[in-house]
């Protein structure tokens, strides 16, 4: 056999093998599959139609990341492409990370979920001099008797009785509005109160605990509850609905409920750890994903959060520890969203199926695309978009 013939034969065989190589497929909840190339093409169509300025997507099968892609730009001003390693403001994705941190401390015997948090302190919380600009100032609770009933479980299930943030009160003063534990009312203040008690009790700041217990063990090297100089190399700006670039806030003090800075790459590692039950004992994960309180409100936030409905009874909508929960034909879905000026995120995992998706956008149009993206990526038709107040772009009011 001549050398030329052997080369031609090898080339033909290589071409045949290439043409027969399996294309990567992503499995969805309903058993259907979608090719990764097709998924990318259709996500691009959705982001274009919804005018989402930047979006990062990760899909999970078999408890691991099987698809990642970034769409759009870091900033409409520079047109620099968004990367999966770009730094994002994580907003309330912070809460899911903090819930795992708290359960790690529970495992270590540092606190119990049902002991009133004030019991861990040698003096009333309102007697501590604030160390931050505002979030650890509890002087307004001096005449409040209900706060002494608040437990870690109540903070993680949003039943502390605090408003979402103190500036939501007419006088911008923190107070407990109802008997702690009696009703779900989304509250960043509740998680921050738990954080501050832990910091006083343990003599350690949130950032130090998060790095030791979560970020370093999972290899989340570009995640922090405060802005770090290393983030200057590549970060996303937020955008309003018209695409105007919003100023980047870099001076937040670490808050458990809201100040996470992370990358889609890093947060995908966290979601893999959740699906693979890393960091915590099985009993702790079971407690996180155990329904703690049923959710019956019309919406999660705003005036309709005070009005009840039976509309979501088929989902058995509830809250676990730091995560919202729903029941589907494919088992429990555990979800956590994030929402801030110019940044809108959503994540959901179905642990019994090993399937999940992460959506992180630097656009105030992001949430309008989430329903379509959830249907497309993992056939999630269970996320209560009305309860989340996600108005699909297909129904968005036109000017």
C-alpha positions in Angstrom: 0.0 0.0 0.0 1.5 3.3 -1.1 2.2 6.1 1.4 -0.2 8.4 -0.5 -3.0 5.8 -0.4 -2.5 5.3 3.3 -2.8 9.1 3.9 -6.0 9.3 1.8 -7.5 6.3 3.6 -6.6 7.8 7.0 -8.2 11.1 6.0 -11.4 9.5 4.8 -11.6 7.4 8.0 -11.1 10.5 10.1 -13.8 12.4 8.3 -16.2 9.5 8.7 -15.5 9.3 12.4 -16.0 13.1 12.8 -19.3 13.0 10.9 -20.5 10.2 13.1 -19.3 11.6 16.4 -22.3 12.2 18.8 -23.4 15.8 19.2 -23.7 16.9 22.8 -27.3 16.7 24.0 -28.9 18.3 27.1 -31.6 16.2 28.8 -34.7 18.0 30.1 -37.1 17.1 32.8 -39.7 15.6 30.5 -37.1 13.2 29.0 -36.7 15.3 25.8 -33.3 16.3 24.6 -31.9 19.3 22.8 -28.5 19.7 21.1 -26.2 22.2 22.6 -25.8 24.0 19.3 -29.6 24.3 18.9 -29.9 25.5 22.5 -27.4 28.3 21.9 -29.2 29.3 18.8 -32.6 29.5 20.4 -31.3 31.2 23.6 -29.8 33.9 21.3 -33.2 34.3 19.6 -34.9 34.8 23.0 -32.4 37.2 24.4 -32.6 39.3 21.2 -36.4 39.3 21.2 -36.5 40.2 24.9 -33.7 42.8 24.5 -31.6 41.2 27.3 -28.3 43.0 27.2 -26.2 40.2 28.7 -27.0 36.7 29.9 -25.0 33.7 31.2 -26.6 30.3 31.2 -25.5 27.0 32.9 -27.5 23.8 32.6 -27.0 20.8 34.8 -27.5 17.1 34.0 -26.5 14.2 36.3 -25.6 16.6 39.0 -22.9 18.4 37.0 -22.6 21.2 34.6 -23.1 20.1 31.0 -23.7 23.4 29.2 -22.4 26.9 29.7 -22.6 30.0 27.4 -22.6 33.7 27.7 -24.6 36.0 25.5 -24.5 39.8 24.9 -22.2 42.3 26.4 -20.6 43.4 29.7 -21.5 47.0 28.8 -23.5 48.4 26.0 -21.1 51.4 26.0 -18.0 49.3 25.3 -19.7 46.4 23.5 -17.2 44.1 25.2 -18.6 40.5 25.0 -19.8 39.0 28.2 -17.8 35.9 29.4 -18.8 33.0 31.6 -16.0 34.2 33.9 -17.2 37.8 34.1 -17.8 39.2 37.6 -21.5 39.7 38.4 -23.4 41.3 41.2 -25.2 38.3 42.6 -28.0 40.1 44.5 -30.2 37.7 46.5 -28.3 34.6 45.2 -26.3 35.7 48.3 -29.1 34.1 50.5 -28.7 30.6 49.1 -25.0 30.6 49.8 -25.5 32.0 53.3 -28.1 29.3 54.1 -25.5 26.6 53.4 -23.0 28.5 55.6 -25.5 28.7 58.5 -26.2 25.0 58.2 -22.5 24.3 58.4 -22.3 26.2 61.6 -25.3 24.3 62.9 -23.4 21.1 62.2 -20.4 22.5 64.1 -22.6 23.2 67.1 -22.2 26.9 66.9 -26.0 27.6 66.9 -29.3 25.8 66.8 -32.1 26.6 64.4 -34.8 27.1 67.0 -33.0 28.9 69.8 -33.9 32.7 69.8 -30.9 34.5 68.5 -30.8 37.0 71.3 -30.0 34.1 73.7 -26.6 33.9 72.0 -25.6 37.4 73.0 -24.6 38.7 76.5 -26.5 41.9 76.0 -29.5 43.1 73.9 -28.7 43.5 70.3 -29.6 47.2 70.4 -26.9 47.9 72.9 -24.1 47.0 70.5 -22.4 50.1 68.9 -22.8 49.8 65.1 -19.7 49.0 63.1 -21.1 49.5 59.7 -22.9 52.5 58.1 -26.3 51.1 58.9 -27.1 47.4 58.7 -26.0 46.5 62.3 -27.7 49.4 63.9 -30.5 47.9 66.0 -31.2 50.8 68.2 -34.8 51.0 66.9 -35.5 47.6 68.6 -35.0 49.0 72.1 -38.8 49.2 72.7 -39.6 46.1 70.6 -40.4 42.9 72.5 -41.1 40.6 69.6 -37.6 40.6 68.2 -36.5 38.4 71.1 -38.5 35.5 69.6 -36.7 35.4 66.3 -34.7 32.3 65.6 -32.3 31.3 62.8 -35.0 29.1 61.2 -37.3 32.1 61.0 -34.6 34.2 59.4 -33.9 31.6 56.7 -37.6 31.0 56.0 -38.5 34.7 55.9 -40.8 34.6 58.8 -38.9 37.0 61.1 -41.5 39.7 60.9 -39.0 42.3 59.6 -39.7 44.2 56.4 -37.5 43.4 53.4 -35.4 46.4 54.3 -35.8 49.0 57.0 -36.2 51.7 54.4 -39.4 50.1 53.3 -41.0 51.3 56.6 -42.5 54.8 56.4 -40.1 56.1 59.0 -37.2 53.9 57.8 -36.9 52.3 61.2 -36.6 48.6 61.8 -39.4 46.9 63.6 -41.1 43.5 63.9 -44.4 43.8 62.2 -46.0 40.5 63.2 -45.5 37.5 65.5 -42.2 35.9 64.4 -42.8 32.6 62.7 -46.4 33.3 61.8 -46.2 34.3 58.1 -43.9 34.3 55.2 -42.7 37.9 54.3 -39.6 38.1 52.3 -36.9 39.9 54.3 -33.3 40.6 53.7 -33.2 42.2 57.1 -33.9 38.8 58.7 -30.9 37.2 57.2 -28.7 40.2 58.0 -29.9 40.0 61.6 -28.8 36.4 61.7 -25.4 37.4 60.2 -24.8 40.1 62.8 -25.7 37.8 65.7 -23.2 35.2 64.4 -20.5 37.9 63.9 -21.0 39.0 67.5 -21.1 35.5 68.9 -18.2 34.1 67.0 -16.1 37.2 66.7 -15.6 36.6 63.0 -16.9 38.6 60.0 -19.2 37.1 57.4 -16.6 37.3 54.6 -14.0 35.3 56.6 -16.6 32.6 57.4 -17.8 32.4 53.8 -14.3 32.1 52.4 -13.4 29.3 54.9 -16.6 27.3 54.8 -17.9 27.8 51.2 -15.7 29.6 48.7 -12.3 28.0 49.2 -13.7 24.4 49.6 -15.6 24.7 46.3 -12.8 26.5 44.4 -14.9 29.7 44.0 -11.8 31.9 43.7 -13.7 34.9 42.3 -16.5 35.1 44.8 -16.8 37.4 47.8 -19.4 39.3 49.9 -17.4 42.5 49.3 -15.9 44.0 46.2 -12.3 42.9 45.7 -9.5 44.6 43.6 -9.2 41.4 41.5 -12.7 42.0 40.2 -11.6 45.1 38.3 -10.1 42.9 35.6 -13.5 41.8 34.2 -16.9 42.8 35.6 -20.4 43.3 34.2 -22.3 46.6 34.4 -26.0 46.5 35.0 -28.4 48.0 32.4 -31.9 49.4 32.6 -34.7 48.3 30.3 -33.5 50.7 27.6 -29.9 49.6 27.7 -28.5 52.5 29.7 -25.4 51.5 31.6 -25.9 51.8 35.4 -23.1 52.9 37.7 -21.3 49.9 39.3 -21.7 49.9 43.1 -18.4 48.8 44.6 -18.6 50.0 48.2 -21.1 47.6 49.7 -20.3 46.3 53.2 -20.7 42.5 53.4 -24.3 41.5 53.9 -25.6 37.9 53.9 -28.7 38.8 52.0 -27.5 40.9 49.1 -23.8 41.7 48.4 -22.4 38.5 46.8 -20.0 39.3 44.0 -19.5 36.1 41.9 -19.1 34.8 38.4 -21.5 32.4 36.5 -18.5 30.0 36.5 -18.2 30.2 40.3 -21.9 30.1 41.0 -22.2 27.0 38.8 -19.7 25.3 41.1 -21.9 26.2 44.0 -25.0 24.7 42.3 -23.0 21.6 41.5 -22.2 21.3 45.2 -25.9 21.6 46.0 -26.8 18.9 43.6 -24.0 16.6 44.7 -24.7 17.2 48.4 -21.2 18.5 49.1 -20.1 20.5 52.2 -23.0 19.3 54.5 -24.3 16.1 55.9 -27.3 14.4 54.2 -29.6 15.4 57.1 -28.7 19.1 56.7 -29.5 19.0 53.0 -32.7 17.3 53.8 -33.6 20.0 56.2 -32.8 22.8 53.7 -35.1 21.2 51.1 -37.8 20.3 53.6 -40.9 22.5 53.3 -40.9 24.7 56.4 -43.8 27.0 55.7 -46.5 27.0 52.9 -46.7 30.0 50.6 -50.1 31.2 49.8 -49.5 34.8 48.8 -50.5 36.0 45.3 -47.0 37.3 44.8 -43.7 37.0 46.6 -43.1 40.8 46.9 -45.2 44.0 46.9 -48.8 44.7 48.0 -50.0 41.3 46.7 -47.7 39.5 49.1 -50.3 40.3 51.8 -53.2 38.8 49.8 -53.7 35.0 49.8 -54.7 32.7 47.0 -55.1 28.9 46.3 -53.7 29.4 42.8 -50.4 27.7 43.6 -51.8 24.8 45.7 -51.0 22.4 42.9 -47.3 23.2 43.3 -47.5 23.0 47.1 -45.4 26.2 47.0 -43.4 26.5 50.2 -40.1 27.8 51.6 -37.2 25.7 52.9 -34.1 27.1 54.5 -32.9 29.8 52.2 -34.7 28.4 49.1 -38.1 28.4 47.7 -39.6 25.0 47.0 -42.2 23.5 44.7 -43.5 20.0 44.0 -43.6 18.7 40.5 -44.0 15.3 38.7 -40.2 15.2 38.8 -39.8 15.8 42.5 -39.0 18.8 44.5 -37.7 22.0 42.7 -35.6 24.3 44.8 -35.2 27.8 43.5 -33.6 31.1 44.3 -33.7 34.3 42.5 -31.7 37.5 42.5 -32.9 41.0 41.7 -31.1 44.3 41.9 -30.8 47.4 39.7 -29.6 46.2 36.4 -29.1 42.5 37.5 -31.7 39.8 37.4 -31.0 36.1 38.1 -32.8 32.8 38.6 -31.7 29.4 39.6 -33.5 26.1 40.1 -32.5 22.5 40.8 -34.5 19.3 40.8 -32.3 17.2 43.0 -34.1 13.9 42.4 -33.4 14.3 38.7 -30.0 15.8 38.9 -31.2 18.6 36.6 -31.0 22.3 37.0 -30.4 25.7 35.4 -28.7 29.0 36.3 -29.7 32.2 34.6 -27.7 35.4 35.3 -28.4 38.6 33.5 -27.0 42.1 33.7 -30.2 43.6 32.3 -33.5 44.8 33.7 -35.1 42.9 30.8 -33.7 39.6 32.1 -36.7 38.4 34.0 -39.0 38.9 31.0 -37.1 36.1 29.3 -36.9 33.6 32.2 -40.1 31.7 31.5 -39.1 31.1 27.9 -35.6 30.1 28.9 -36.8 27.7 31.6 -39.1 26.0 29.1 -36.3 25.8 26.6 -33.4 24.7 28.7 -34.8 22.1 31.1 -38.6 22.0 30.3 -39.3 23.7 33.6 -43.0 24.6 33.4 -43.4 24.7 37.1 -41.6 27.8 38.3 -44.4 30.2 39.4 -43.6 33.1 37.2 -46.7 35.1 38.2 -45.7 34.7 41.9 -42.2 35.9 41.0 -43.8 38.8 39.1 -41.9 37.8 35.9 -43.9 39.4 33.1 -42.9 37.5 29.9 -41.5 39.7 27.1 -44.2 38.3 24.8 -46.7 40.0 27.0 -44.7 43.2 27.7 -46.6 46.4 27.1 -45.4 48.0 23.9 -44.7 51.7 23.7 
